[in-house]
Amino acid sequence: MPDAILPVLTGAAGRAAKHVTKAEHGAELNAAQDNPGSLPRHIAIIMDGNGRWARARLLPRAIGHREGVKAVRRVVEACIDRAVGALTLFAFSSENWRRPSDEVGMIMDLFVNTLKKEVAALDRNGVRLRFIGERSAFSDNLRRLIAGAEEQTASNDRLELAIAANYGGQWDITEACRTVVRRVASGELQPQDVCSSDISAALSLADLPAPDLFIRTGGEQRISNFLLWQLAYTELYFTGSAVAGVRCRRIPSGRCAGMPIGGVWAHRGAGGAAQGA
């Protein structure tokens, strides 16, 4: 981190921007590490705005997506450094198939190349990689790479990294409900005994705590069919920066469902706004 004073936002609604020196950052980070409960256990991010980031610089959209991959690497490293337990990234939604075919093809190629290049490093750093979403639409090669990456990293426990690909929150809830219906049909569960915990237990990330913090880059202020069930009590944080332009300093501060979340998330050239769900 540069020694210069860093412009940062506290990430809490209604608070003014503040400046934090490197020394102050180190002191707050040490305090957070001494009190693990002050950090989010699970962060969920919609990585948006890379195409617009590239267009604003008169660059091809493909470059924006590639820069987004680099930013994701920085986010993963920051989560490892700060002992965040889980990170879920919305890489490709079920609605993204509606984009121009050449862009979809480029994203799929980037997916393949990123898996080939990054899995070994993730494994060395103790990251368990998993993918959530409907895989049947992907090529055989991509499905094989996904399965291989999950198998290679299955025993790691330093960070749970979930990639939502061809994923939709409505799809996730529907699949969970189908699981519950099958339990009822088999006689394992009585209809009058069905409760929300049965659905929660059948969701894609049932073994992880619900996200404490949701971040969306790119300027849009909606959750766009991402983890609809799991975000019920999550703090929502929106920034105008594309993920390609984000530099990790610290994690946003705020409170979610009564639990303190310490730190700050810094952006280059843009502010943000936090909203309680």
Contacts in CASP RR format, 6 or more apart in sequence:
PFRMAT RR
TARGET T0000
AUTHOR 0000-0000-0000
METHOD contacts of the structure
MODEL  1
MPDAILPVLTGAAGRAAKHVTKAEHGAELNAAQDNPGSLPRHIAIIMDGN
GRWARARLLPRAIGHREGVKAVRRVVEACIDRAVGALTLFAFSSENWRRP
SDEVGMIMDLFVNTLKKEVAALDRNGVRLRFIGERSAFSDNLRRLIAGAE
EQTASNDRLELAIAANYGGQWDITEACRTVVRRVASGELQPQDVCSSDIS
AALSLADLPAPDLFIRTGGEQRISNFLLWQLAYTELYFTGSAVAGVRCRR
IPSGRCAGMPIGGVWAHRGAGGAAQGA
1 22 0 8 1.000
1 25 0 8 1.000
1 249 0 8 1.000
2 22 0 8 1.000
3 22 0 8 1.000
5 19 0 8 1.000
5 20 0 8 1.000
5 21 0 8 1.000
6 19 0 8 1.000
6 20 0 8 1.000
6 21 0 8 1.000
6 22 0 8 1.000
6 25 0 8 1.000
6 249 0 8 1.000
6 266 0 8 1.000
7 17 0 8 1.000
7 19 0 8 1.000
7 266 0 8 1.000
7 269 0 8 1.000
8 17 0 8 1.000
8 18 0 8 1.000
8 19 0 8 1.000
8 20 0 8 1.000
8 249 0 8 1.000
8 250 0 8 1.000
8 264 0 8 1.000
8 265 0 8 1.000
8 266 0 8 1.000
9 15 0 8 1.000
9 17 0 8 1.000
9 18 0 8 1.000
9 252 0 8 1.000
9 264 0 8 1.000
9 265 0 8 1.000
9 266 0 8 1.000
9 267 0 8 1.000
9 271 0 8 1.000
9 272 0 8 1.000
10 16 0 8 1.000
10 17 0 8 1.000
10 18 0 8 1.000
10 252 0 8 1.000
10 253 0 8 1.000
10 254 0 8 1.000
10 264 0 8 1.000
11 237 0 8 1.000
11 252 0 8 1.000
11 253 0 8 1.000
11 254 0 8 1.000
11 264 0 8 1.000
11 265 0 8 1.000
11 272 0 8 1.000
11 273 0 8 1.000
11 274 0 8 1.000
12 252 0 8 1.000
12 253 0 8 1.000
12 254 0 8 1.000
12 255 0 8 1.000
12 274 0 8 1.000
13 273 0 8 1.000
13 274 0 8 1.000
13 275 0 8 1.000
13 276 0 8 1.000
17 271 0 8 1.000
20 28 0 8 1.000
20 249 0 8 1.000
20 264 0 8 1.000
25 249 0 8 1.000
25 250 0 8 1.000
28 250 0 8 1.000
28 262 0 8 1.000
28 263 0 8 1.000
28 264 0 8 1.000
29 82 0 8 1.000
29 250 0 8 1.000
29 263 0 8 1.000
31 38 0 8 1.000
32 38 0 8 1.000
32 39 0 8 1.000
32 82 0 8 1.000
32 262 0 8 1.000
32 263 0 8 1.000
33 39 0 8 1.000
33 82 0 8 1.000
33 83 0 8 1.000
36 83 0 8 1.000
37 259 0 8 1.000
37 260 0 8 1.000
38 260 0 8 1.000
38 261 0 8 1.000
38 262 0 8 1.000
38 263 0 8 1.000
39 82 0 8 1.000
39 83 0 8 1.000
39 84 0 8 1.000
39 251 0 8 1.000
39 261 0 8 1.000
39 262 0 8 1.000
39 263 0 8 1.000
40 84 0 8 1.000
40 211 0 8 1.000
40 212 0 8 1.000
40 213 0 8 1.000
40 251 0 8 1.000
40 256 0 8 1.000
40 261 0 8 1.000
41 84 0 8 1.000
41 85 0 8 1.000
41 86 0 8 1.000
41 209 0 8 1.000
41 212 0 8 1.000
42 84 0 8 1.000
42 85 0 8 1.000
42 86 0 8 1.000
42 87 0 8 1.000
42 88 0 8 1.000
42 208 0 8 1.000
42 209 0 8 1.000
42 210 0 8 1.000
42 211 0 8 1.000
42 212 0 8 1.000
42 213 0 8 1.000
43 79 0 8 1.000
43 84 0 8 1.000
43 86 0 8 1.000
43 87 0 8 1.000
43 88 0 8 1.000
43 211 0 8 1.000
43 212 0 8 1.000
43 213 0 8 1.000
43 214 0 8 1.000
43 215 0 8 1.000
43 251 0 8 1.000
44 87 0 8 1.000
44 88 0 8 1.000
44 89 0 8 1.000
44 90 0 8 1.000
44 211 0 8 1.000
44 213 0 8 1.000
44 214 0 8 1.000
44 215 0 8 1.000
44 226 0 8 1.000
44 227 0 8 1.000
44 230 0 8 1.000
44 231 0 8 1.000
44 234 0 8 1.000
45 75 0 8 1.000
45 87 0 8 1.000
45 88 0 8 1.000
45 89 0 8 1.000
45 90 0 8 1.000
45 214 0 8 1.000
45 215 0 8 1.000
45 216 0 8 1.000
45 217 0 8 1.000
45 243 0 8 1.000
46 90 0 8 1.000
46 214 0 8 1.000
46 215 0 8 1.000
46 216 0 8 1.000
46 217 0 8 1.000
46 223 0 8 1.000
46 224 0 8 1.000
46 226 0 8 1.000
47 68 0 8 1.000
47 71 0 8 1.000
47 72 0 8 1.000
47 89 0 8 1.000
47 90 0 8 1.000
47 91 0 8 1.000
47 217 0 8 1.000
47 243 0 8 1.000
48 216 0 8 1.000
48 217 0 8 1.000
48 218 0 8 1.000
48 219 0 8 1.000
48 220 0 8 1.000
48 242 0 8 1.000
48 243 0 8 1.000
49 217 0 8 1.000
49 218 0 8 1.000
49 219 0 8 1.000
49 242 0 8 1.000
49 243 0 8 1.000
49 244 0 8 1.000
50 61 0 8 1.000
50 64 0 8 1.000
50 65 0 8 1.000
50 67 0 8 1.000
50 68 0 8 1.000
50 242 0 8 1.000
50 243 0 8 1.000
50 244 0 8 1.000
51 61 0 8 1.000
51 64 0 8 1.000
51 65 0 8 1.000
51 242 0 8 1.000
52 218 0 8 1.000
52 242 0 8 1.000
53 64 0 8 1.000
53 67 0 8 1.000
53 218 0 8 1.000
53 242 0 8 1.000
53 244 0 8 1.000
53 245 0 8 1.000
54 60 0 8 1.000
54 61 0 8 1.000
54 62 0 8 1.000
54 63 0 8 1.000
54 64 0 8 1.000
54 65 0 8 1.000
54 67 0 8 1.000
54 244 0 8 1.000
55 61 0 8 1.000
61 103 0 8 1.000
61 106 0 8 1.000
62 106 0 8 1.000
62 110 0 8 1.000
64 242 0 8 1.000
64 244 0 8 1.000
65 106 0 8 1.000
65 107 0 8 1.000
65 110 0 8 1.000
66 110 0 8 1.000
67 244 0 8 1.000
67 245 0 8 1.000
68 242 0 8 1.000
68 243 0 8 1.000
68 244 0 8 1.000
68 245 0 8 1.000
69 110 0 8 1.000
69 114 0 8 1.000
70 244 0 8 1.000
71 243 0 8 1.000
71 244 0 8 1.000
71 245 0 8 1.000
71 246 0 8 1.000
72 89 0 8 1.000
72 243 0 8 1.000
73 118 0 8 1.000
74 246 0 8 1.000
74 247 0 8 1.000
74 248 0 8 1.000
75 87 0 8 1.000
75 89 0 8 1.000
75 246 0 8 1.000
75 248 0 8 1.000
76 87 0 8 1.000
76 122 0 8 1.000
76 127 0 8 1.000
76 159 0 8 1.000
76 161 0 8 1.000
77 248 0 8 1.000
78 84 0 8 1.000
78 248 0 8 1.000
78 251 0 8 1.000
79 85 0 8 1.000
79 87 0 8 1.000
79 159 0 8 1.000
80 125 0 8 1.000
80 126 0 8 1.000
80 127 0 8 1.000
80 158 0 8 1.000
80 159 0 8 1.000
82 250 0 8 1.000
82 251 0 8 1.000
84 159 0 8 1.000
84 251 0 8 1.000
85 159 0 8 1.000
85 160 0 8 1.000
86 159 0 8 1.000
86 160 0 8 1.000
86 161 0 8 1.000
86 162 0 8 1.000
86 208 0 8 1.000
86 209 0 8 1.000
86 211 0 8 1.000
87 159 0 8 1.000
87 160 0 8 1.000
87 161 0 8 1.000
87 162 0 8 1.000
88 132 0 8 1.000
88 161 0 8 1.000
88 162 0 8 1.000
88 163 0 8 1.000
88 164 0 8 1.000
88 205 0 8 1.000
88 208 0 8 1.000
88 211 0 8 1.000
88 227 0 8 1.000
89 161 0 8 1.000
89 162 0 8 1.000
89 163 0 8 1.000
89 164 0 8 1.000
90 164 0 8 1.000
90 167 0 8 1.000
90 224 0 8 1.000
90 226 0 8 1.000
91 111 0 8 1.000
91 163 0 8 1.000
91 164 0 8 1.000
91 165 0 8 1.000
92 107 0 8 1.000
92 111 0 8 1.000
92 164 0 8 1.000
92 165 0 8 1.000
92 166 0 8 1.000
92 167 0 8 1.000
93 164 0 8 1.000
93 166 0 8 1.000
93 167 0 8 1.000
93 168 0 8 1.000
93 224 0 8 1.000
93 225 0 8 1.000
93 226 0 8 1.000
94 133 0 8 1.000
94 134 0 8 1.000
94 166 0 8 1.000
94 167 0 8 1.000
94 168 0 8 1.000
94 171 0 8 1.000
94 225 0 8 1.000
95 168 0 8 1.000
95 224 0 8 1.000
95 225 0 8 1.000
96 104 0 8 1.000
96 107 0 8 1.000
97 104 0 8 1.000
97 137 0 8 1.000
97 166 0 8 1.000
99 107 0 8 1.000
108 138 0 8 1.000
108 139 0 8 1.000
108 142 0 8 1.000
111 142 0 8 1.000
111 165 0 8 1.000
112 141 0 8 1.000
112 142 0 8 1.000
112 145 0 8 1.000
115 142 0 8 1.000
115 145 0 8 1.000
115 146 0 8 1.000
115 149 0 8 1.000
116 145 0 8 1.000
119 129 0 8 1.000
119 148 0 8 1.000
119 149 0 8 1.000
119 152 0 8 1.000
119 153 0 8 1.000
122 129 0 8 1.000
122 149 0 8 1.000
122 153 0 8 1.000
122 156 0 8 1.000
122 161 0 8 1.000
123 152 0 8 1.000
123 153 0 8 1.000
123 156 0 8 1.000
125 158 0 8 1.000
125 159 0 8 1.000
126 153 0 8 1.000
126 156 0 8 1.000
126 157 0 8 1.000
126 158 0 8 1.000
126 159 0 8 1.000
127 153 0 8 1.000
127 156 0 8 1.000
127 158 0 8 1.000
127 159 0 8 1.000
127 160 0 8 1.000
127 161 0 8 1.000
128 153 0 8 1.000
128 154 0 8 1.000
128 155 0 8 1.000
128 156 0 8 1.000
128 157 0 8 1.000
128 158 0 8 1.000
128 159 0 8 1.000
128 160 0 8 1.000
128 161 0 8 1.000
129 149 0 8 1.000
129 150 0 8 1.000
129 153 0 8 1.000
129 161 0 8 1.000
129 163 0 8 1.000
130 150 0 8 1.000
130 160 0 8 1.000
130 161 0 8 1.000
130 162 0 8 1.000
130 163 0 8 1.000
131 146 0 8 1.000
131 149 0 8 1.000
131 150 0 8 1.000
131 162 0 8 1.000
131 163 0 8 1.000
131 164 0 8 1.000
131 165 0 8 1.000
132 162 0 8 1.000
132 163 0 8 1.000
132 164 0 8 1.000
132 165 0 8 1.000
132 167 0 8 1.000
132 172 0 8 1.000
132 204 0 8 1.000
132 205 0 8 1.000
133 164 0 8 1.000
133 165 0 8 1.000
133 166 0 8 1.000
133 167 0 8 1.000
133 168 0 8 1.000
133 171 0 8 1.000
133 172 0 8 1.000
133 204 0 8 1.000
134 166 0 8 1.000
134 167 0 8 1.000
134 171 0 8 1.000
135 143 0 8 1.000
135 146 0 8 1.000
135 165 0 8 1.000
135 166 0 8 1.000
137 166 0 8 1.000
138 146 0 8 1.000
138 165 0 8 1.000
138 166 0 8 1.000
146 165 0 8 1.000
160 208 0 8 1.000
162 204 0 8 1.000
162 205 0 8 1.000
162 208 0 8 1.000
164 226 0 8 1.000
164 227 0 8 1.000
167 204 0 8 1.000
167 226 0 8 1.000
168 225 0 8 1.000
168 226 0 8 1.000
168 228 0 8 1.000
169 225 0 8 1.000
169 226 0 8 1.000
169 227 0 8 1.000
169 228 0 8 1.000
169 229 0 8 1.000
170 225 0 8 1.000
170 228 0 8 1.000
172 203 0 8 1.000
172 204 0 8 1.000
172 227 0 8 1.000
172 228 0 8 1.000
172 229 0 8 1.000
173 199 0 8 1.000
173 203 0 8 1.000
173 228 0 8 1.000
173 229 0 8 1.000
175 202 0 8 1.000
175 204 0 8 1.000
176 199 0 8 1.000
176 200 0 8 1.000
176 202 0 8 1.000
176 203 0 8 1.000
176 229 0 8 1.000
177 199 0 8 1.000
177 202 0 8 1.000
179 202 0 8 1.000
180 189 0 8 1.000
180 194 0 8 1.000
180 198 0 8 1.000
180 199 0 8 1.000
180 202 0 8 1.000
183 189 0 8 1.000
183 198 0 8 1.000
184 190 0 8 1.000
184 191 0 8 1.000
184 194 0 8 1.000
189 198 0 8 1.000
199 229 0 8 1.000
200 206 0 8 1.000
200 229 0 8 1.000
203 229 0 8 1.000
203 230 0 8 1.000
205 227 0 8 1.000
205 230 0 8 1.000
210 230 0 8 1.000
210 231 0 8 1.000
210 232 0 8 1.000
210 233 0 8 1.000
210 234 0 8 1.000
211 227 0 8 1.000
211 230 0 8 1.000
211 231 0 8 1.000
211 234 0 8 1.000
212 234 0 8 1.000
212 235 0 8 1.000
212 256 0 8 1.000
212 259 0 8 1.000
212 261 0 8 1.000
213 234 0 8 1.000
213 235 0 8 1.000
213 237 0 8 1.000
213 251 0 8 1.000
213 252 0 8 1.000
213 256 0 8 1.000
213 261 0 8 1.000
214 223 0 8 1.000
214 227 0 8 1.000
214 231 0 8 1.000
214 234 0 8 1.000
214 235 0 8 1.000
214 236 0 8 1.000
214 237 0 8 1.000
214 277 0 8 1.000
215 237 0 8 1.000
215 238 0 8 1.000
215 239 0 8 1.000
215 252 0 8 1.000
215 265 0 8 1.000
216 222 0 8 1.000
216 223 0 8 1.000
216 224 0 8 1.000
216 236 0 8 1.000
216 237 0 8 1.000
216 238 0 8 1.000
216 239 0 8 1.000
217 239 0 8 1.000
217 240 0 8 1.000
217 241 0 8 1.000
217 242 0 8 1.000
217 243 0 8 1.000
217 246 0 8 1.000
218 239 0 8 1.000
218 240 0 8 1.000
218 241 0 8 1.000
218 242 0 8 1.000
218 243 0 8 1.000
219 238 0 8 1.000
219 239 0 8 1.000
219 240 0 8 1.000
220 238 0 8 1.000
221 238 0 8 1.000
221 273 0 8 1.000
221 275 0 8 1.000
223 231 0 8 1.000
223 236 0 8 1.000
231 277 0 8 1.000
232 277 0 8 1.000
233 256 0 8 1.000
233 257 0 8 1.000
233 277 0 8 1.000
234 256 0 8 1.000
234 276 0 8 1.000
234 277 0 8 1.000
235 252 0 8 1.000
235 254 0 8 1.000
235 255 0 8 1.000
235 256 0 8 1.000
235 261 0 8 1.000
235 274 0 8 1.000
235 275 0 8 1.000
235 276 0 8 1.000
235 277 0 8 1.000
236 274 0 8 1.000
236 275 0 8 1.000
236 276 0 8 1.000
236 277 0 8 1.000
237 252 0 8 1.000
237 265 0 8 1.000
237 272 0 8 1.000
237 273 0 8 1.000
237 274 0 8 1.000
237 275 0 8 1.000
238 272 0 8 1.000
238 273 0 8 1.000
238 274 0 8 1.000
238 275 0 8 1.000
239 246 0 8 1.000
239 265 0 8 1.000
239 267 0 8 1.000
239 270 0 8 1.000
239 271 0 8 1.000
239 272 0 8 1.000
240 267 0 8 1.000
240 270 0 8 1.000
240 271 0 8 1.000
240 272 0 8 1.000
241 267 0 8 1.000
241 268 0 8 1.000
241 269 0 8 1.000
241 270 0 8 1.000
241 271 0 8 1.000
245 267 0 8 1.000
245 268 0 8 1.000
246 267 0 8 1.000
246 268 0 8 1.000
247 266 0 8 1.000
247 267 0 8 1.000
247 268 0 8 1.000
248 265 0 8 1.000
248 266 0 8 1.000
249 264 0 8 1.000
249 265 0 8 1.000
249 266 0 8 1.000
250 263 0 8 1.000
250 264 0 8 1.000
250 265 0 8 1.000
250 266 0 8 1.000
251 261 0 8 1.000
251 262 0 8 1.000
251 263 0 8 1.000
251 264 0 8 1.000
251 265 0 8 1.000
252 261 0 8 1.000
252 262 0 8 1.000
252 263 0 8 1.000
252 264 0 8 1.000
252 265 0 8 1.000
252 274 0 8 1.000
253 261 0 8 1.000
253 262 0 8 1.000
253 263 0 8 1.000
253 264 0 8 1.000
254 260 0 8 1.000
254 261 0 8 1.000
254 262 0 8 1.000
254 274 0 8 1.000
255 261 0 8 1.000
256 276 0 8 1.000
256 277 0 8 1.000
END
